Amino acid sequence: MIDRGVGSWPARRARMTPDAVALVQDDRETTYAELEHRSLRLARGLRARGVGRGDRVAFLGLNSPALVLAMFATARLGAVFLPLNTRLAAPELAYVLEDSGARLLLLEEGFEATAPDVVGFARGEGLSALEADGEALEEVVELDDLFMIQYTSGTSGRPKGVMLTHGNITWNVYNLLVDVDLASDERSLVTAPLFHTAALNQVLFPTLLKGGTCLIEERFDPARALRLIDDGRVTVLFGVTSMYLAIQNQPGFAEADLSGLRHALSGGAPIPESLLRTWAERGVGIIQGYGLTESSPGATMLRAVDTVRKAGTAGTACFFTDVRVARPDLAGVDVGEPGEVLVSGPNVTPGYWRNPEATAAAFSDVGGEAWLHTGDLATLDDEGYLRIVDRVKDMYISGGENVYPAEVEAAIHHHPAVAECAVIGVADERWGEVGRAFVVVREGESLDEQSLLAHLDGRLARYKIPRSVVFLTELPHNASGKLLKRELNR
């Protein structure tokens, strides 16, 4: 039988373009032939350490070729890769390792002190010492086999382990490549953390499948990112709103040569129209996608041709994925009526690791098909384009009226002095809840509460206008740049 899992990709690519460069970090290049050779040696070494089919192998470290090697080697054995969030504290890491039942923890240099001592697994520090020669590997991996567990951020309670199969990853890459015409000579800048789904599944895997080159950066550095783009060394860029803002705020952005940038991708949250206009004026249309870890992550895409015409929407469903917006009784909504986004397709997770209760709660049967509840509220326009309204849990009720913070945030972003903002509901004796805006002012600009609220008057219904404004130097974000509203004072 033939191995069709993700672990076979280096060998498949090496037989086509062995001398092409797959990975670059700090000017050190790894060809596809080397990626195949070293991942095979590491797979043999992991097997010698007792790792077998179904075992979980955790990795703790920054973006690096070592992470990529560990991932492919683990997959080649039919084992399960477990990328760990480097921002987690030792007790949080201990929970993930214990919940997953990890057999082995691979540590990059600098994380030895952070890694907890958990009974039942071995610590392997550094990868080169684990590589080994030996007999050929004959493990057969199918698309339905488990490839990876990615733990969610745990906005409520303990994080859950999202199971992603080899098929989930493969179909997600197909979806991306249908929507984005990546070529075999792409040079993709990988700056978002690879322990999150977007950088891994929307940038690294599609680029490697096509035979392009991934420029792997340990961390996001906006000045370096702009320099690499200006030098013509980057053709594919991925970032969330805060990352694009950071790049455009760099000295020299207005003069930088962006002509070599073929594809600018984004996800995680809707991008303010002002930011889209800034990049569009420089000749770059940002392609926005909507998804979540549970959908590997692509669910919808606002394609480049619609970037301006449908600005503010999340586009339509990806080719092999189906999306519906439903009422609580699962019936479809009318045009413009908010409902929860449901997703179905071969890229959708089979469930949560060792958590059948959470899995059962996350899916509903509609017409004999399993549909994932995303927890996101959205509307559909008359062309079927999805517009994310907010998280179900983020919506608050003021005086009996539903208020969706994303709508209020979009109006606030229209003020030229606003760099970033977030809106939450806070308790109020009269209205039940009212809005509170947290605002970061652009460097060199000034803004006060009265001026901002006056800006909203006439743009929003009175009940939607926040009753208070808190000015901050920055908003809290996780490692992928996603806003953490739970950390804002309620």
N, C-alpha and C positions, 0 to 999 in steps of 0.2 A: 504493500500500500504506500501511497505517496503522502508526505507531510505537506499539508496546505495551510498550516498555521503561520502566524506572524514571524515566528522564529526561522522560517525558511526564506524570508525575504532577502537577507544578505546574500545567500547562495544564489538565489534567482537573479538578483541584480548583478552579482559578480560575474556570472556566466555571460551577461550581456555587455557590461561596461566595467571590466575589472580595474582599469586604470583611472577611471573618473574619480574625482574627489567627493567623498560622501560627507565628511565632517571636517570642520576647521575650528580650532580654538587656539588663541594666542599664536597664530601663524603656523601651528602644527597641524599638518594635514593627515587625514586617514582616508585611504582609497577604499573602494568597495571590496576589492580583493583582501585588503587588510582587515576590513570590518568583518568579512566572512571568516577569515583565518582566526582572528583573535576571539570572536564570539564563540566559535567552535571549541577553541582551546579552553575558554572559560567555562563552557557548558560541561566539558569533560572534568574540569576541576571541581565544579559544583557537584557533579555526580559522585566524584571521589569523596566529597564531604557528606554524602548521604542524601543529597537532594534528588528527589524523584518526582514522578507524575503527581500533580495535585498539591505538592508542598508549596508553602508560601515563602518567598524570598524577598525580604525587605531591603530597601536601599535608602540610606540617609546621606545626602550630599547636595551640593549645588549643581546647576547645569554643567554637564561635562560629557565628553565621549565615554567615560567610564560608566555613566548612568545608561547610556545607549547600549553599550556592550553588555552590561548586566541584564538589561531588559531582553535583548535578543537571545542571550545565552539561557536565561530562565525559560523563555518561551520554547526554545528548541528542545528542552527536556520535558515539555508538557507540564512544567511547574507554573506557579502563579506569581506574577510580579507585584510587589507592593511598594510603590513610591511614597516616601514619607515627607510630610510637610516640614521643611527645615525651621519654620518659625514656631513649631510646637515646643512647649516646655517638656521636661523629662516625664512628669506624671501623665501628660497627654500622650506622649509617645508610648509610654508603657501600656496605656489602655489600648491603643491601636495594635500594638504587637501582641498583647494577650488576647484581644478579641479576634484577631485574625489567625492566631495560632501559628505565627511565623516560625519557621524552622531555622532560618539563618538571617542574620542582619549584616549587610555589607555597609561598611563605613568609609566615607571619604575623609581625607585628612582634615583635621580641625573640628570634627564632630564627636571625637572620642568621649569628651567630658559630658556632652549632652545626652548621649545614648544611655538609656536606663539598663540596669541589670535585671533581666526578666528570666525567671527559671524556665527552662525547656527549650531554649534555642542557643545556637552558637553565634559568636561574633567573628566575622571575617573582616579584618582591617586591611584595606587595599586589595586591588584585583589582580595585579600582575603576579603576586605570589600564589594565586589560586589557579592560574592558567596551567594546563597540563596537556601532554601528548597522550595518545592512547588509541584505542579502537574506535571505529566509526560509530556514530550514534544512529540508532535505528528506531527512535521513538516516533510514532506516527501521531500527529496532532490534527484534529478535525476542527472545522469552523465553530462547532457548538461547544468545544472545550473552553474552560475558563482561562483567560489570558491574564487578567489584571483585576485587582481590587483597589478602587480609589475611594478614600474616606471623605465624606462630605464635611463641610466646615462646622456642622453641628450648631446651627443657629438656635435650635431648641433641643435641650438635652444632649445626650451623648452623640457623637458622630456615627453615621451609618456607613458600612462598607458597600459601595456600589460595585456589583459584579459586572465585568465587561468580558465578553467572549472574544475569541479570535474573529468570529463572524461579525460581531458588533463593530470592531475596529475596521475590518475590511470594507463593510458596507458604508461606514461613515466616510472612509477615504474615497470610495466611489462617488458618494454624494458630493463631496467637496470638489472633486475633479470634473464632475459634470458642470458645476456652477462656476468654477475658476479654471481658466485655461492655463494651468501650469505647464511649463516646458521642461525639457530634460536639462536645460542649461540654467535653471533658476538658481539664485543664491539667496536663500531664505535666512533672515536674521531671527534667531531664536533667543529672545531676551526674557520673555515671560517664563516663570518656573515650569519645568517639565514634570513636576509632581501634580500639576493641574492638567485638566483634560484639554484645554484649548491649544496651548503651545504644542503639546504632544500629538494630539490627534488631528488638529487642523493645520499644523505647519510642518512638524518634523516628519510624520509618517507619509503624508502626501508627497513631500519633496523627495524623500528617499525612494518611494515607489516609482516616481518618474525618473529617478537617476540624477537629481540635482544635488546641490551642495547646501548643507546646513551650517551656518556660521553660529556656533554655540557660544553664548556669552554667559558667564557665571551669574551675573545680575544685570538688571536694566540700568543703563547709564544714558540719559537723554543726550548729553553732549557727544558721547562716542557714537550713539546711534545716528545722530544727524551727520557726523563726520563720515561714517561708513556709507551713508546714503549719498552724501555730496560727492564722495570719491567714486561713485558708480559701482561700488562693490556689493550693493544690496538691490535685488529685484523684487523681493517679497518681504513685506513688513506686517507683523501682527501686533496689536496693542489694544488695551481698553482705553476708555476716555481719558483717564488721568495720565496715561503714557503719551497719547497724542498731544495732550495739553502741554506736557513737560517738554516735548520735542519742539513744538511750535513756539514755546516761550524762550528757547535758547537764542542767545545772540547769534546772528548770522542766518537765522531761518529764512528771512525774506530774500536773502541773496543766494542761498544754497541751491545747488543743481539737483532737482528732484526728477529729472527726466528719465533716469534709469530705473525708477521705481515703477514696476509694471502692475503690482497688486498690493493694495493696502487693505488689510483685513481687520475686522474688529468684532468683539462680542462681549458678553457679560452684562451689558446694560445699554439702553438707547443712547446714542451720541447726540448732544445738543446740536441744533441746526447751525448755530453760530460757528461751531468747530468744523462741521462739514463744509461750510462756506469758505472758511479760512484755507483749508486744504484744497478745495476745489479751485480756488483762485490761483493756487500754485500748480494746477494741472493734475491733481491727485484726487480721484474719486474713491472714497473709503467704502469698501464693501462690508455691509453689516450683516451679521448672522445672529440668530437666536437659537439657544439650546441650553442644555444642562448636562451635568455629568452623566445622568441616567440615560441620555440619548447619544452619548459618545463623542461630541455633544450636539452635532448639527441637527436642527429640526427645520428651521426656515432660513432663507437667504434673501437679502435685498441685493439683487445683482447690480453690477456696475451701471448698466444701461438705465436703471431706475433710481440711482442714487439721489438725483436732484428732484425728479418728478414725484417720487414717493418718499421724500425725506421725512423721517419721523416714524416710518413703519418698519416692521421687521421682515417685510417681503412675503413670499409664499413658501409653501413646503418644499423641502429638498426632493430630488427626483425619486428616490426609493423610500421616502418617508411620507406618512399621512398625518395631517394636523387638523383638529376640529376645535371649535370654541363652543362650549356647552353650558347650559343652565345646570343648577344643582340636580335636576332630574335626568340629566344627560341628554336632553333634547337640544338640538342646535339653536343658536341665537339668531335674531334678526340682524340686519345690517345696523351697525352702530351700537348694538346692545352688548354691554360687558358680560363676559362669561369666562369660565376657566379653560385654559389651554390644555388639551389632551393630545398625546402623541402616540403613534403606533408605527412600527416598522422594524426591519431586521437590524437596525442600529440601536434599538432600545434594550436596556438591561433586562436580564431575566429576573432580577430582584436584588435584595440586600443580603449580604453575607450572614448566614446563621441567624436570620431575623425574619421568620415566616410571617409574623404579625405585621411588621412594617411592609413587607412585600404585598400581602393581601390588601392592606389599606391603600397602597399606591396605585392599584390597578382596578379597572372596571371593565366588565364585558359589555361591549356594544356591538350588536349584530354578529356575535360569535367571535369577535376579535378582542384581544387584550389591549386596552388603552391606558397609558400612563397619565396619572394626574400630576401636572407640573406645579400646581399651587400658584400659577401666574394668571392674572386677569388680563384679558385682551378684548379688542373689538375687531370686527372685520368690516372693510369698506365694500363698496358695490363691485369692486374688482377682485375681492377675495384677499386683499392684502391685510396682513396681521399688524395691529398696533398694540403693543404691550401697554396696558394701563397701569398695572402695579402688581405687587405680590398680594395674594389674598389676605395675608396677615398684616400687610402694611396699610391697607385701606382703613380709614377711621370714619366715624359717623359724627357729624357736627349738626346739632339741631335737627336730627332725623334725616339729614342728607348724606349720601356717600361721598367721601372726598378721596381722590386717588392722588397720593403725593407726587407721582411721576408727572402728572399733568401740571401741578403747581410748580414743580422743579423746572419743567420746560419753559414756563412763563418767566420764572426768575432768571433763567439763563439768557433770556433776550436782553437783559440789562448789560450794557457794554462793560461795566466795571466788575461783573461777576465772573470769577474763574471757575468755581465749583460750588455746588450747593446740595443740601439734602433737607427734606421736610418730613417731620413725624407728627403724630397726633399726641397731644398731652391733655390730661384731665382738666375739665372746666366745670364749675358748679352750675353754670347757666345752660351751656350748650352740650354738656356731656364730654365732648372733646373739641379742641381747636388745634389749628396748625402752629408748629414752631419751625422756623427755618434756620438752618445752620449754613453760613455763607463764608466762603473764602474770596477775598477781594483780589483782583489782579494787581500784580506788582506795579507800583507807580500810580494807581488809581485810589480814589477815596469814595466811601459810600457809608451812609448812616441808615438806621432803621426807617425813619420817616420817608426818606427819598425812595427806598426800595419798595415800601408798601404803597407809596403813591404811584410808582411804576406799574404795580399790579392792578390798581384801581381802574376798572374799565376793560382790563384784559381777562379777568376772572370774575365769576360770581362772588358776591361779598362773603358768602359762607366759606368759600375756598381760600380766601386770602388769609395767610397766617396772622395770628395775633401778636407774635413776638419774633424777633430776629436775634440770633446769637452769631457774632462774628468770630471766626477762628482762623488761625494761621494755616491749618490744614485739617482735612477730614480723615477719619480712620479708614484704612484700607487693609485688606489681607494681602498675602504674598503675590497674588495674581493681579492686584490693583483694584479688586472689587470693593465697593463701598460697604462698610460694616455699620449699618444703622443701629444695630443692637448696642453699640458702644457709645451712642449719643445719649446724653442724659434725657430721660423722659420725665 
